[in-house]
Amino acid sequence: MRVAIAATPNMLAGLWRVRHRDIITAALIFICTLILFLASHVHQIADSRYSILLSQSLLHHHSFTLDAYNWPPQPTRPQVGYNSYGDYYQLEVVGAHIYYFFPPGTSLLSLPYVALLNACGISAANHDGTYNQRGETIIQASLAALLMAALAAIFFCMSRLLLPWSWSITVALGGTLGTQVWSTASRALWSDTWGIFLLGLALVQLLADATGHARMRSVLLATTLAWLYFVRPTYAIPIVAITIYLWLYRRARILPYALTGAVWAALLALYSVQHFSQPLPHYYSASRLHFGSFPSAFAGNLFSPGRGLLVYVPVLLFVLYLLLRYARELPYPRLVIMAGGIIVAHLVVVAGFDPWWGGHSYGPRYTTGLVPWFVLLAICGLKGMLNWQASRRAAGAFRTGRALPACGALLLALSVLINARGAMAHATWRWNVNPVNVDEQPARIWDWHDPQFLAHEPDSDLPSSSDRGK
């Protein structure tokens, strides 16, 4: 009894030191990645152009329309599933009103930050009501950097639920610097920027519940997932999968989860009916899904030099190896199976998009929303490896090898280098229009003589930020 009483203060002190170190580490990861993201000077203002202007319209005019601003006269042009305001494909014309075409979730979630920067004199609109592209770029670039730096800290916290401190740092930095987080999501407020931030929060809740570190809060989880859908409709895939997971394995918590989700769905439908006279906005329709070029699109999203996921994030090959090699030692196989199913379903759906290559972007932008799932699988794969090593060590049969960690380190370094080019080399962004517009000649996606990540033209004459990126 005395031993137990004496040990308790020491145990508490040890736990405090671990938690204190984790807090400091997460803060340092946030600060370091934030500085790096802010210093990376390629800004991809494409689909997200006017999203901050919508935030300001909500703040100053209390309206989802952009009618209050001074627009040059433009003829309405038919697009796939909607009518655009002239060549501004980001703007939708409905009756006599002008709307931001893409989902409103990004603009709504960005409201507090936009209000802060507006108060500091930075705005997406000039005093005469015309559009201020420089102001919008500043707001988008800084907010995207903040969100993705916070996501790096979230990845660290998620890793610490299963992995040692050093491995958790590796996963956090690899999951941000070696993926589309650096080369795409931190460059502007793509819809996936808020999307993967919210998904990271959702996965922390799921993993903490599975490991017993914290009880799942159904209302919070349902709210997080609802806003995922408000940000980008392709997140319906993980929402459905997580709902099935809860029904199968956490059924006691499904009722508050379902009721909360129903309330948010009703609010979205109310907004859409009021503004578009239909249950969902036009962007949420499946009109761009046709699967006419599915085989080439599916292969291109994985292996092409212009958009191939495994080309731009080769460290995923190492993660796949870990999952296969240590399959029997993997923790929480239900989460692993769910993650794998979501990844496959997502790849199938985006292969049906038109255009499947994502317009003007860098690398595999359409799979940016999968990065948190890749991180979860990396965590489980590494934990499986460590479990196997521990069991072999206990049996006296384990010998430390250098080939496996060396291969993993090499693939991670290559991933970081490739994604660094997308974030820091303007030539990689200009590749979309130089020497010819990739939307007019999509065969360039397969040209190994001119891969986007090796683009080396002089850094001048940046393409217009109105270039398509849908």
Secondary structure, DSSP 8 states (H G I E B T S, - for coil): -HHHHHHHHHHHHHHHHHHHHHHHHHHHHHHHHHHHHHH------STTTTHHHHHHHHHHT--SB-TTS------EEEETTEEEETTEEEEEEETTEEEE-S-THHHHHTHHHHHHHHHTT--SB-TTS-B-HHHHHHHHHHHHHHHHHHHHHHHHHHHHTTS-HHHHHHHHHHHHHTSHIIIIITTS--HHHHHHHHHHHHHHHHHHHHHTSS---HHHHHHHHHHHHHH-GGGHHHHHHHHHHHHHH-GGGHHHHHHHHHHHHHHHHHHHHHHHSSSS-GGGSSTT---TTHHHHHHHHHH-TTT-HHHH-THHHHHHHHHHHTGGG-S-HHHHHHHHHHHHHHHHHHTTSSSTT-SS-SSSGGGGGGHHHHHHHHHHHHHHHHHHHHHHHHTT-----SHHHHHHHHHHHHHHHHHHHHHH-HHHHHTTTSSS-TTT-GGGGG-TTS-GGG----S-S---TTS---
